[in-house]
Amino acid sequence: MASEYNEFIEKDGKMVAKPQTKAIWKTFWILLIITVLEFVVAFSLPHHYHILKVAIFVGMTLIKAAYIMGDFMHLSQETKGLFWTILVPIVFIAWLVLALLLEGGFISTY
């Protein structure tokens, strides 16, 4: 566990964990900024850049997923091997879903 979670303060004669409001607000702002960027991409790029939009959305989604995994699941405090053991299969699953969606349209051509 990270040292930031091991800090305690005394409250009403009891030792309680130090509040993590700064870390919570940091997470909120990072995820909000990425979400706002997704909206900017969605509404500013013309429709004929559809493949570029999808690529940007997949990339931003993977960035958000990695950040959420690291922060909410506390994987950022674990070894990097465990982090990558969880992230790499998620990337392959996302790639599989994207490939199936793109290739699924070709079934009707046969």
BABA-367036 format. One line per 2 residues: number of its first residue (from 0); their letters; for each residue x, y, z of C-alpha. Coordinates in steps of 0.001 Angstrom, whole numbers. Layout:
<atoms>
NUM = a = X Y Z; ...
</atoms>
This chain:
<atoms>
0 = ma = 0 0 0; 1174 3528 -652
2 = se = 2395 5660 2205; -363 8222 1587
4 = yn = -2919 5713 2830; -944 4956 5984
6 = ef = -1207 8446 7441; -3450 8766 10462
8 = ie = -4817 11642 12503; -6368 11647 15936
10 = kd = -10067 12459 16067; -12171 12157 19229
12 = gk = -9417 10172 20891; -9278 7629 18038
14 = mv = -6783 7188 15249; -8509 7531 11878
16 = ak = -7159 7628 8340; -6298 11045 6967
18 = pq = -8962 12310 4506; -8073 11850 847
20 = tk = -10085 14770 -560; -7123 16168 -2507
22 = ai = -6637 12861 -4334; -10366 12601 -5022
24 = wk = -10513 16080 -6556; -7390 15360 -8632
26 = tf = -9063 12239 -10034; -12274 14164 -10709
28 = wi = -10486 16902 -12669; -8385 14489 -14728
30 = ll = -11420 12423 -15744; -13442 15600 -16423
32 = ii = -10744 17009 -18708; -10535 13780 -20706
34 = tv = -14342 13676 -20992; -14471 17295 -22167
36 = le = -11826 16484 -24779; -13989 13590 -25974
38 = fv = -16948 15956 -26391; -14781 18472 -28262
40 = va = -13646 15743 -30651; -17203 14464 -31081
42 = fs = -18672 17827 -31983; -15773 19502 -33811
44 = lp = -14534 16870 -36273; -16602 16552 -39460
46 = hh = -18425 13308 -40172; -16065 12261 -42983
48 = yh = -13320 11826 -40342; -15309 8989 -38765
50 = il = -12383 6533 -38538; -10214 9204 -36905
52 = kv = -12984 9943 -34390; -13293 6273 -33495
54 = ai = -9523 5938 -33098; -9387 8998 -30835
56 = fv = -12318 7736 -28748; -10768 4291 -28347
58 = gm = -7453 5871 -27328; -9065 8220 -24812
60 = tl = -11204 5403 -23443; -8111 3259 -22898
62 = ik = -6390 6173 -21152; -9399 6668 -18876
64 = aa = -9632 2935 -18212; -5939 2739 -17298
66 = yi = -6254 5752 -14991; -9381 4360 -13317
68 = mg = -7684 993 -12863; -4655 2652 -11340
70 = df = -6571 4953 -9048; -9824 3278 -8007
72 = mh = -8510 -283 -8025; -5268 884 -6336
74 = ls = -3141 -763 -9026; -842 2245 -9222
76 = qe = 572 1186 -5852; 1130 -2395 -7010
78 = tk = 3964 -3694 -9117; 3951 -2718 -12760
80 = gl = 3716 -6379 -13785; 306 -6724 -12171
82 = fw = -873 -3467 -13752; 140 -4614 -17241
84 = ti = -1263 -8111 -16622; -4675 -6519 -16214
86 = lv = -4360 -3735 -18815; -3088 -5800 -21774
88 = pi = -6078 -8205 -21854; -8427 -5209 -21685
90 = vf = -6690 -3700 -24725; -7025 -6981 -26614
92 = ia = -10697 -7283 -25674; -11318 -3716 -26875
94 = wl = -9488 -4526 -30112; -11568 -7701 -30510
96 = vl = -14833 -5817 -30028; -13749 -3144 -32515
98 = al = -12680 -5768 -35063; -15939 -7679 -34688
100 = ll = -17973 -4506 -35118; -16044 -3476 -38228
102 = eg = -15945 -6927 -39796; -19531 -7782 -38868
104 = gf = -20840 -5573 -41641; -19160 -7715 -44290
106 = is = -21289 -10788 -43467; -24221 -9337 -45403
108 = ty = -22115 -9012 -48576; -21852 -12808 -49037
</atoms>
